[in-house]
Structures are given as C-alpha cells and as structure tokens.
Amino acid sequence: MQLREYRLSDAAALAALEKVSVEDPSAWAFALRGRHTLVAEENEKPIGFLSLEILYGCTACLSARIVFLAVADAYRGRGVARQLVAEAEENARKSGVSVIFADPGENARAALLALGYTAEDQTKTLRKYL
C-alpha cells in the first residue's frame, strides 16, 4: 500500500469509498478542493482516503478537522486508516496545528478512537491534541 496526494481523477473512486452517490464527479472534486487529501492505494486503485481541512484562526490555536475518512470494506482492519491518520497528523503538525477535530461516521469513529482521539462531552465530536 502507498499513500499519495489526491488527484482530480480520484473523485469518482473516493465518492464510492465514502458511499455517496455522485452524479457529477466534479461536485465531489469541488468538495475536496482546498483540503489536504491523502489517498491510500494498492495496485494503483484507491482503497482509502482522508481529507483534512486546516481551520485558520489565531496562530497559537491553529486547528484542523478531518472531513472525510473512509476505507474500502475489504481493507478494513489492515492498518489503512492508521497510516492515513498518522500521515495527516504529521502534515498537520508541520503546518503548526495543535489539535485535530472530527465528526466521523461509525466506522471512522471506531478507528479514530483506537488511534487516541477522545470524545467531547455528549457530542459526536472527537479530538486529539498533537
């Protein structure tokens, strides 16, 4: 498995991983534009991805949000999410981010909790300080 940066040509495959119906792949491509999106691939086929949005505020409290984290069913439990999250966290650290938030779906939530993210009160929001 390899990690690489998102390409516009990935839009339809990533929409399928996220299990959303996208009639116009350019709309999905637009949703990922301006975010730090990593793609995990095997044999040149996307098997997972993570999209991170840097939330610009005051310099001392720079944060980020995991917008999407999805792994193909056949690759769950093989460390794909772990590698995507580790790479995204490292990139975020280099950008000065001190905390990452996520409002994940059920599968991504389990992966993020296993990777050290914690729940905030009674909400679905998870966070991890870097």
DSSP file (Angstrom, degrees, kcal/mol; ACC not computed):
  #  RESIDUE AA STRUCTURE BP1 BP2  ACC     N-H-->O    O-->H-N    N-H-->O    O-->H-N    TCO  KAPPA ALPHA  PHI   PSI    X-CA   Y-CA   Z-CA
    1    1 A M              0   0    0      0, 0.0     2,-0.3     0, 0.0    41,-0.2   0.000 360.0 360.0 360.0 141.1    0.0    0.0    0.0
    2    2 A Q  E     -A   41   0A   0     39,-2.5    39,-2.8     2,-0.0     2,-0.4  -0.933 360.0-141.5-125.8 150.5    1.1    3.5   -0.8
    3    3 A L  E     +A   40   0A   0     -2,-0.3     2,-0.3    37,-0.2    37,-0.2  -0.898  30.6 159.5-107.2 141.9    0.0    6.9    0.3
    4    4 A R  E     -A   39   0A   0     35,-2.1    35,-3.2    -2,-0.4     2,-0.1  -0.952  42.4 -82.1-151.4 169.2   -0.2    9.8   -2.2
    5    5 A E  E     -A   38   0A   0     -2,-0.3    33,-0.2    33,-0.2    31,-0.1  -0.434  55.1 -94.6 -73.4 150.6   -1.8   13.2   -2.7
    6    6 A Y        -     0   0    0     31,-2.1     2,-0.3    -2,-0.1    -1,-0.1  -0.333  37.3-159.4 -62.4 142.5   -5.3   13.4   -4.1
    7    7 A R    >   -     0   0    0      1,-0.1     3,-2.4    -3,-0.1     4,-0.3  -0.931  29.0-117.8-121.4 150.8   -5.8   13.9   -7.8
    8    8 A L  G >  S+     0   0    0     -2,-0.3     3,-1.6     1,-0.3    21,-0.1   0.835 114.2  64.4 -54.7 -33.0   -8.9   15.2   -9.6
    9    9 A S  G 3  S+     0   0    0      1,-0.3     4,-0.3     2,-0.1    -1,-0.3   0.601  91.3  66.6 -69.3  -9.1   -9.2   11.9  -11.4
   10   10 A D  G <> S+     0   0    0     -3,-2.4     4,-2.6     1,-0.2     5,-0.3   0.597  71.7  98.9 -82.4 -12.0   -9.8   10.2   -8.0
   11   11 A A  H <> S+     0   0    0     -3,-1.6     4,-2.1    -4,-0.3     5,-0.2   0.848  83.0  42.5 -51.2 -51.1  -13.1   12.0   -7.4
   12   12 A A  H  > S+     0   0    0     -3,-0.3     4,-1.8     1,-0.2    -1,-0.2   0.908 115.8  49.2 -65.5 -41.9  -15.5    9.1   -8.5
   13   13 A A  H  > S+     0   0    0     -4,-0.3     4,-1.7    -3,-0.2    -1,-0.2   0.886 112.5  47.7 -65.5 -38.7  -13.5    6.4   -6.7
   14   14 A L  H  X S+     0   0    0     -4,-2.6     4,-2.1     2,-0.2    -1,-0.2   0.859 108.2  54.8 -72.3 -34.7  -13.3    8.4   -3.5
   15   15 A A  H  <>S+     0   0    0     -4,-2.1     5,-2.4    -5,-0.3     4,-0.4   0.900 107.7  50.9 -62.1 -39.3  -17.1    9.1   -3.6
   16   16 A A  H ><5S+     0   0    0     -4,-1.8     3,-0.8     1,-0.2    -2,-0.2   0.891 108.5  51.3 -65.5 -39.3  -17.7    5.4   -3.9
   17   17 A L  H 3<5S+     0   0    0     -4,-1.7    54,-0.2     1,-0.3    -1,-0.2   0.875 110.0  48.8 -64.2 -36.9  -15.4    4.7   -0.9
   18   18 A E  T 3<5S-     0   0    0     -4,-2.1    -1,-0.3    52,-0.1    -2,-0.2   0.528 113.2-126.4 -79.5  -5.3  -17.4    7.3    1.1
   19   19 A K  T < 5 +     0   0    0     -3,-0.8     2,-0.4    -4,-0.4    -3,-0.2   0.895  61.7 137.8  59.7  44.7  -20.6    5.5   -0.1
   20   20 A V      < -     0   0    0     -5,-2.4     2,-0.7     2,-0.0    -1,-0.2  -0.923  56.2-122.7-115.9 147.3  -22.2    8.6   -1.5
   21   21 A S        -     0   0    0     -2,-0.4     2,-0.6    -3,-0.1    -5,-0.0  -0.785  30.7-177.4 -88.9 119.6  -24.0    8.8   -4.8
   22   22 A V        +     0   0    0     -2,-0.7    -7,-0.0     1,-0.1    -6,-0.0  -0.924  16.2 179.8-123.4 106.9  -22.4   11.4   -7.0
   23   23 A E  S    S+     0   0    0     -2,-0.6    -1,-0.1     1,-0.3     3,-0.1   0.846  84.5  40.6 -71.6 -32.7  -24.0   12.0  -10.4
   24   24 A D    >>  -     0   0    0      1,-0.1     3,-2.1   -12,-0.0     4,-0.9  -0.899  69.0-164.0-120.1 101.2  -21.4   14.7  -11.2
   25   25 A P  H 3> S+     0   0    0      0, 0.0     4,-2.6     0, 0.0     5,-0.2   0.758  88.7  68.0 -56.0 -23.7  -17.9   13.8  -10.1
   26   26 A S  H 3> S+     0   0    0      1,-0.2     4,-2.0     2,-0.2     5,-0.1   0.825  95.1  56.0 -66.9 -27.5  -16.8   17.4  -10.5
   27   27 A A  H <> S+     0   0    0     -3,-2.1     4,-1.6     2,-0.2    -1,-0.2   0.910 109.4  45.2 -67.3 -41.4  -19.1   18.2   -7.5
   28   28 A W  H  X S+     0   0    0     -4,-0.9     4,-1.3     2,-0.2    -2,-0.2   0.906 111.2  53.1 -66.8 -41.6  -17.2   15.7   -5.4
   29   29 A A  H  X S+     0   0    0     -4,-2.6     4,-0.9     1,-0.2     3,-0.3   0.888 107.3  52.5 -59.7 -38.7  -13.9   17.1   -6.7
   30   30 A F  H >< S+     0   0    0     -4,-2.0     3,-0.5     1,-0.2    -1,-0.2   0.878 103.8  57.0 -64.4 -38.0  -15.1   20.5   -5.6
   31   31 A A  H 3< S+     0   0    0     -4,-1.6    -1,-0.2     1,-0.2    -2,-0.2   0.801 111.2  43.2 -63.4 -29.0  -15.8   19.2   -2.1
   32   32 A L  H >< S+     0   0    0     -4,-1.3     3,-1.6    -3,-0.3    -1,-0.2   0.583  88.3 113.5 -92.8 -11.8  -12.2   18.1   -1.8
   33   33 A R  T << S+     0   0    0     -4,-0.9     3,-0.1    -3,-0.5    -3,-0.0  -0.351  80.7  17.6 -64.0 137.8  -10.6   21.2   -3.3
   34   34 A G  T 3  S+     0   0    0      1,-0.3     2,-0.3    -2,-0.1    -1,-0.3   0.490 104.8 104.8  81.2   3.6   -8.6   23.3   -0.9
   35   35 A R  S <  S-     0   0    0     -3,-1.6     2,-1.1    18,-0.1    -1,-0.3  -0.781  80.6-110.4-111.8 159.5   -8.2   20.4    1.6
   36   36 A H  E     - B   0  52A   0     16,-3.1    16,-2.6    -2,-0.3     2,-0.5  -0.783  46.4-179.1 -88.4 101.8   -5.2   18.2    2.4
   37   37 A T  E     - B   0  51A   0     -2,-1.1   -31,-2.1    14,-0.2     2,-0.4  -0.915  11.7-166.6-114.2 124.7   -6.5   14.9    1.0
   38   38 A L  E     -AB   5  50A   0     12,-2.8    12,-2.1    -2,-0.5     2,-0.4  -0.854   5.9-155.1-106.7 142.6   -4.4   11.7    1.1
   39   39 A V  E     -AB   4  49A   0    -35,-3.2   -35,-2.1    -2,-0.4     2,-0.5  -0.970   4.0-152.2-119.8 130.6   -5.2    8.6   -0.9
   40   40 A A  E     +AB   3  48A   0      8,-2.9     7,-3.3    -2,-0.4     8,-1.3  -0.872  26.2 179.7 -95.8 132.1   -4.2    5.1    0.1
   41   41 A E  E     -AB   2  46A   0    -39,-2.8   -39,-2.5    -2,-0.5     2,-0.4  -0.963  23.6-165.0-136.1 154.0   -3.8    2.9   -3.0
   42   42 A E  E >  S- B   0  45A   0      3,-2.3     3,-1.5    -2,-0.3    -2,-0.0  -0.995  85.5  -3.9-135.3 128.9   -2.9   -0.7   -3.8
   43   43 A N  T 3  S-     0   0    0     -2,-0.4    -1,-0.1     1,-0.3     0, 0.0   0.896 131.0 -59.5  52.5  42.7   -2.1   -1.6   -7.4
   44   44 A E  T 3  S+     0   0    0      1,-0.2    -1,-0.3    -3,-0.0    -3,-0.0   0.637 113.8 119.1  63.6  18.3   -2.9    1.9   -8.4
   45   45 A K  E <  S-B   42   0A   0     -3,-1.5    -3,-2.3   -32,-0.0    -1,-0.2  -0.961  70.2-116.8-114.6 126.2   -6.5    1.5   -7.1
   46   46 A P  E     +B   41   0A   0      0, 0.0    -5,-0.3     0, 0.0     3,-0.1  -0.405  37.1 168.5 -61.4 129.6   -7.7    3.8   -4.2
   47   47 A I  E     -     0   0A   0     -7,-3.3    25,-3.1     1,-0.4     2,-0.3   0.423  64.8  -5.8-119.7  -5.8   -8.6    1.8   -1.1
   48   48 A G  E     -BC  40  71A   0     -8,-1.3    -8,-2.9    23,-0.3    -1,-0.4  -0.957  58.5-167.2-175.6 163.0   -9.0    4.6    1.4
   49   49 A F  E     -BC  39  70A   0     21,-2.5    21,-2.4    -2,-0.3     2,-0.4  -0.990   9.3-156.4-159.7 159.4   -8.6    8.3    1.8
   50   50 A L  E     -BC  38  69A   0    -12,-2.1   -12,-2.8    -2,-0.3     2,-0.5  -0.997   8.3-160.8-138.2 132.7   -8.5   11.1    4.4
   51   51 A S  E     -BC  37  68A   0     17,-2.6    16,-2.8    -2,-0.4    17,-1.2  -0.973  10.0-169.2-119.2 123.9   -9.4   14.7    3.8
   52   52 A L  E     -BC  36  66A   0    -16,-2.6   -16,-3.1    -2,-0.5     2,-0.5  -0.928   7.1-159.0-117.2 132.3   -8.1   17.3    6.3
   53   53 A E  E     - C   0  65A   0     12,-2.8    12,-2.5    -2,-0.4     2,-0.4  -0.952  14.5-139.3-112.4 123.1   -9.2   20.9    6.5
   54   54 A I  E     - C   0  64A   0     -2,-0.5     2,-0.8    10,-0.2    10,-0.3  -0.687  14.1-147.2 -79.2 128.3   -6.9   23.4    8.3
   55   55 A L  E     - C   0  63A   0      8,-3.0     8,-1.3    -2,-0.4     2,-0.4  -0.850  13.6-147.9-101.0 104.3   -9.0   25.8   10.3
   56   56 A Y        +     0   0    0     -2,-0.8     2,-0.2     6,-0.1     3,-0.1  -0.582  42.8 122.7 -80.0 126.8   -7.2   29.1   10.2
   57   57 A G        -     0   0    0     -2,-0.4     2,-0.1     1,-0.3     5,-0.1  -0.424  69.2 -10.4-145.7-137.4   -7.7   31.2   13.3
   58   58 A C    >   -     0   0    0     -2,-0.2     3,-1.3     3,-0.2    -1,-0.3  -0.479  67.5-121.3 -70.8 147.7   -5.2   32.7   15.7
   59   59 A T  G >  S+     0   0    0      1,-0.3     3,-1.0     2,-0.2    -1,-0.1   0.842 109.9  55.6 -59.3 -36.8   -1.7   31.3   15.2
   60   60 A A  G 3  S+     0   0    0      1,-0.2    -1,-0.3    37,-0.0    -2,-0.0   0.662 114.3  39.0 -73.5 -15.5   -1.4   30.0   18.7
   61   61 A C  G <  S+     0   0    0     -3,-1.3    -1,-0.2     2,-0.1    -2,-0.2  -0.075  75.4 159.9-127.5  35.7   -4.6   27.9   18.4
   62   62 A L    <   +     0   0    0     -3,-1.0    36,-2.8    34,-0.3    37,-0.8  -0.382  17.0 176.8 -61.7 129.7   -4.4   26.5   14.8
   63   63 A S  E     -Cd  55  99A   0     -8,-1.3    -8,-3.0    34,-0.2     2,-0.3  -0.801  17.2-152.0-130.4 172.1   -6.6   23.5   14.5
   64   64 A A  E     -Cd  54 100A   0     35,-1.9    37,-2.8   -10,-0.3     2,-0.4  -0.933   6.5-143.0-141.5 163.8   -7.8   21.1   11.8
   65   65 A R  E     -Cd  53 101A   0    -12,-2.5   -12,-2.8    -2,-0.3     2,-0.8  -0.996  15.7-132.4-133.7 130.2  -10.8   19.0   11.0
   66   66 A I  E     +Cd  52 102A   0     35,-2.9    37,-0.7    -2,-0.4   -14,-0.2  -0.742  27.7 178.3 -78.3 114.2  -10.9   15.5    9.5
   67   67 A V  E     +     0   0A   0    -16,-2.8     2,-0.4    -2,-0.8    -1,-0.2   0.880  65.0  12.8 -86.5 -43.3  -13.7   16.0    6.9
   68   68 A F  E     +C   51   0A   0    -17,-1.2   -17,-2.6    36,-0.1    -1,-0.3  -0.997  55.0 169.8-136.5 140.2  -13.6   12.5    5.4
   69   69 A L  E     +C   50   0A   0     -2,-0.4     2,-0.3   -19,-0.2   -19,-0.2  -0.872  20.0 156.8-146.1 114.4  -12.0    9.2    6.4
   70   70 A A  E     -C   49   0A   0    -21,-2.4   -21,-2.5    -2,-0.3     2,-0.4  -0.998  19.3-172.3-143.1 143.8  -13.0    6.1    4.5
   71   71 A V  E     -C   48   0A   0     -2,-0.3   -23,-0.3   -23,-0.2     5,-0.1  -0.998  37.1-102.5-134.4 137.6  -11.5    2.7    3.8
   72   72 A A    >>  -     0   0    0    -25,-3.1     3,-2.2    -2,-0.4     4,-0.5  -0.285  33.7-118.1 -57.4 141.0  -12.8    0.1    1.4
   73   73 A D  G >4 S+     0   0    0      1,-0.3     3,-1.3     2,-0.2    -1,-0.1   0.867 113.2  56.7 -49.3 -43.8  -14.6   -2.7    3.3
   74   74 A A  G 34 S+     0   0    0      1,-0.3    -1,-0.3     3,-0.0    -2,-0.1   0.647 110.0  45.9 -66.6 -14.4  -12.1   -5.3    2.0
   75   75 A Y  G X4>S+     0   0    0     -3,-2.2     3,-1.3   -28,-0.2     5,-0.5   0.367  80.7 121.3-111.8   2.9   -9.2   -3.4    3.6
   76   76 A R  T <<5S+     0   0    0     -3,-1.3    -3,-0.0    -4,-0.5    -4,-0.0  -0.407  74.4  26.3 -67.7 144.1  -10.6   -2.6    7.0
   77   77 A G  T 3 5S+     0   0    0     -2,-0.1    -1,-0.2     1,-0.0    -3,-0.0   0.542  95.3  99.3  81.8   7.2   -8.6   -3.8    9.9
   78   78 A R  T < 5S-     0   0    0     -3,-1.3    -2,-0.1     0, 0.0    -1,-0.0   0.256 101.9 -99.4-109.5  10.3   -5.4   -3.8    7.8
   79   79 A G  T  >5S+     0   0    0     -4,-0.1     4,-2.1     3,-0.0     5,-0.2   0.571  84.6 126.6  87.7   8.8   -4.0   -0.5    9.1
   80   80 A V  H  ><S+     0   0    0     -5,-0.5     4,-2.4     2,-0.2     5,-0.2   0.960  78.2  43.6 -65.0 -50.7   -5.0    1.7    6.2
   81   81 A A  H  > S+     0   0    0      1,-0.2     4,-3.0     2,-0.2     5,-0.3   0.904 111.7  55.8 -60.8 -40.9   -6.8    4.2    8.4
   82   82 A R  H  > S+     0   0    0      1,-0.2     4,-2.4     2,-0.2    -1,-0.2   0.917 110.5  44.1 -58.1 -44.8   -3.9    4.2   10.9
   83   83 A Q  H  X S+     0   0    0     -4,-2.1     4,-2.2     2,-0.2    -1,-0.2   0.900 113.9  49.8 -69.5 -40.0   -1.4    5.1    8.1
   84   84 A L  H  X S+     0   0    0     -4,-2.4     4,-2.4     2,-0.2    -2,-0.2   0.936 114.1  45.2 -62.0 -46.0   -3.7    7.8    6.7
   85   85 A V  H  X S+     0   0    0     -4,-3.0     4,-2.9     2,-0.2     5,-0.2   0.918 111.8  51.8 -65.7 -43.8   -4.3    9.4   10.1
   86   86 A A  H  X S+     0   0    0     -4,-2.4     4,-2.1    -5,-0.3    -1,-0.2   0.917 112.6  45.4 -59.9 -43.8   -0.6    9.2   11.0
   87   87 A E  H  X S+     0   0    0     -4,-2.2     4,-2.4     2,-0.2    -1,-0.2   0.911 113.7  49.2 -66.7 -42.3    0.5   10.9    7.8
   88   88 A A  H  X S+     0   0    0     -4,-2.4     4,-2.5    -5,-0.2    -2,-0.2   0.905 111.0  50.3 -64.1 -41.0   -2.3   13.6    8.1
   89   89 A E  H  X S+     0   0    0     -4,-2.9     4,-2.7     2,-0.2    -1,-0.2   0.907 110.4  49.4 -63.5 -41.6   -1.3   14.3   11.7
   90   90 A E  H  X S+     0   0    0     -4,-2.1     4,-2.1    -5,-0.2    -2,-0.2   0.924 112.2  47.6 -63.9 -44.0    2.4   14.7   10.7
   91   91 A N  H  X S+     0   0    0     -4,-2.4     4,-1.0     2,-0.2    -2,-0.2   0.897 112.4  50.3 -62.5 -40.1    1.4   17.1    7.9
   92   92 A A  H ><>S+     0   0    0     -4,-2.5     5,-2.5     2,-0.2     3,-0.5   0.915 108.1  52.4 -64.6 -43.6   -0.8   19.0   10.3
   93   93 A R  H ><5S+     0   0    0     -4,-2.7     3,-1.8     1,-0.2    -1,-0.2   0.920 106.9  52.9 -56.7 -45.2    2.0   19.2   12.9
   94   94 A K  H 3<5S+     0   0    0     -4,-2.1    -1,-0.2     1,-0.3    -2,-0.2   0.767 106.8  53.7 -63.5 -25.0    4.3   20.7   10.3
   95   95 A S  T <<5S-     0   0    0     -4,-1.0    -1,-0.3    -3,-0.5    -2,-0.2   0.429 124.8-103.2 -88.2  -0.1    1.7   23.3    9.5
   96   96 A G  T < 5 +     0   0    0     -3,-1.8   -34,-0.3    -4,-0.3    -3,-0.2   0.573  66.7 155.3  91.6  10.5    1.5   24.3   13.1
   97   97 A V      < -     0   0    0     -5,-2.5    -1,-0.3    -6,-0.1   -34,-0.2  -0.503  21.1-177.9 -73.0 137.1   -1.7   22.6   14.0
   98   98 A S        +     0   0    0    -36,-2.8    32,-2.4     1,-0.3     2,-0.3   0.586  66.5  26.3-110.9 -15.2   -2.1   21.7   17.7
   99   99 A V  E     -dE  63 129A   0    -37,-0.8   -35,-1.9    30,-0.3     2,-0.4  -0.994  60.5-155.2-149.5 142.5   -5.5   19.9   17.7
  100  100 A I  E     -dE  64 128A   0     28,-2.5    28,-1.9    -2,-0.3     2,-0.3  -0.969  12.2-164.2-119.1 133.9   -7.5   17.9   15.2
  101  101 A F  E     -dE  65 127A   0    -37,-2.8   -35,-2.9    -2,-0.4     2,-0.3  -0.759   6.6-177.2-109.6 158.6  -11.3   17.5   15.4
  102  102 A A  E     -dE  66 126A   0     24,-1.9    24,-3.2    -2,-0.3   -35,-0.1  -0.974  25.0-164.9-154.1 145.3  -13.5   15.0   13.7
  103  103 A D        +     0   0    0    -37,-0.7    22,-0.2    -2,-0.3     6,-0.1  -0.658  41.4 179.9-121.9  70.4  -17.3   14.4   13.5
  104  104 A P        -     0   0    0      0, 0.0     2,-0.1     0, 0.0    -2,-0.1  -0.201  30.0-112.3 -81.7 162.6  -16.9   10.9   12.0
  105  105 A G     >  -     0   0    0    -36,-0.2     4,-2.6     1,-0.0     5,-0.2  -0.221  51.5 -85.5 -73.6 178.1  -19.3    8.2   10.9
  106  106 A E  H  > S+     0   0    0      1,-0.2     4,-2.0     2,-0.2     5,-0.2   0.897 126.2  44.9 -60.1 -47.0  -19.5    5.0   12.9
  107  107 A N  H  > S+     0   0    0      1,-0.2     4,-1.6     2,-0.2    -1,-0.2   0.933 117.4  44.1 -65.5 -45.4  -16.6    3.1   11.1
  108  108 A A  H  > S+     0   0    0      1,-0.2     4,-2.8     2,-0.2     5,-0.2   0.864 109.5  58.7 -67.1 -34.3  -14.3    6.1   11.1
  109  109 A R  H  X S+     0   0    0     -4,-2.6     4,-2.7     1,-0.2     5,-0.2   0.931 104.9  49.1 -60.0 -46.7  -15.2    6.8   14.7
  110  110 A A  H  X S+     0   0    0     -4,-2.0     4,-1.9     1,-0.2    -1,-0.2   0.909 112.8  48.0 -60.2 -42.7  -14.0    3.4   15.9
  111  111 A A  H  X S+     0   0    0     -4,-1.6     4,-0.9     2,-0.2    -2,-0.2   0.930 112.8  47.5 -64.5 -45.4  -10.7    3.8   14.0
  112  112 A L  H  <>S+     0   0    0     -4,-2.8     5,-2.4     1,-0.2     3,-0.4   0.885 109.7  52.3 -66.8 -38.8  -10.1    7.3   15.4
  113  113 A L  H ><5S+     0   0    0     -4,-2.7     3,-1.4     1,-0.2    -1,-0.2   0.908 108.5  51.7 -61.2 -40.3  -10.9    6.3   19.0
  114  114 A A  H 3<5S+     0   0    0     -4,-1.9    -1,-0.2     1,-0.3    -2,-0.2   0.736 106.8  56.2 -66.7 -21.7   -8.4    3.4   18.6
  115  115 A L  T 3<5S-     0   0    0     -4,-0.9    -1,-0.3    -3,-0.4    -2,-0.2   0.182 130.2 -88.1 -99.3  16.3   -5.8    6.0   17.4
  116  116 A G  T < 5S+     0   0    0     -3,-1.4     2,-0.2     1,-0.3    -3,-0.2   0.492  79.4 139.8  97.9   3.2   -6.1    8.2   20.5
  117  117 A Y      < -     0   0    0     -5,-2.4     2,-0.3    -6,-0.1    -1,-0.3  -0.558  37.6-150.4 -76.9 146.7   -8.9   10.6   19.6
  118  118 A T  E     -F  127   0A   0      9,-2.8     9,-2.1    -2,-0.2     2,-0.2  -0.880  14.5-108.5-122.2 152.7  -11.3   11.3   22.5
  119  119 A A  E     -F  126   0A   0     -2,-0.3     2,-0.7     7,-0.2     7,-0.2  -0.528  24.4-134.0 -79.1 143.0  -15.0   12.1   22.7
  120  120 A E    >   -     0   0    0      5,-2.4     3,-1.9    -2,-0.2     5,-0.2  -0.879  55.0 -68.7 -97.7 109.9  -16.0   15.6   23.6
  121  121 A D  T 3  S-     0   0    0     -2,-0.7    -2,-0.0     1,-0.3     0, 0.0  -0.115 104.6 -25.7  49.3-131.9  -18.8   15.6   26.2
  122  122 A Q  T 3  S+     0   0    0     -3,-0.0    -1,-0.3     2,-0.0     2,-0.1   0.335 114.0  99.2 -96.0   5.2  -22.1   14.2   24.8
  123  123 A T  S <  S-     0   0    0     -3,-1.9    -3,-0.2     2,-0.1   -20,-0.0  -0.334  80.9-119.2 -89.0 172.1  -21.4   15.2   21.2
  124  124 A K  S    S+     0   0    0     -5,-0.1    -1,-0.1    -2,-0.1     2,-0.1   0.583  77.3 117.3 -80.4 -11.6  -20.2   13.0   18.3
  125  125 A T        -     0   0    0     -5,-0.2    -5,-2.4   -22,-0.2     2,-0.3  -0.338  46.7-165.9 -67.5 134.7  -17.1   15.3   18.0
  126  126 A L  E     -EF 102 119A   0    -24,-3.2   -24,-1.9    -7,-0.2     2,-0.3  -0.805   5.5-172.2-111.5 157.3  -13.7   13.7   18.6
  127  127 A R  E     -EF 101 118A   0     -9,-2.1    -9,-2.8    -2,-0.3     2,-0.3  -0.993  12.7-169.0-148.4 156.9  -10.5   15.5   19.2
  128  128 A K  E     -E  100   0A   0    -28,-1.9   -28,-2.5    -2,-0.3     2,-0.4  -0.968  18.1-139.7-145.6 128.7   -6.8   14.8   19.5
  129  129 A Y  E      E   99   0A   0     -2,-0.3   -30,-0.3   -30,-0.2   -31,-0.1  -0.729 360.0 360.0 -86.2 136.1   -4.1   17.1   20.7
  130  130 A L              0   0    0    -32,-2.4   -31,-0.1    -2,-0.4    -1,-0.1   0.425 360.0 360.0 -93.8 360.0   -0.8   16.9   18.7
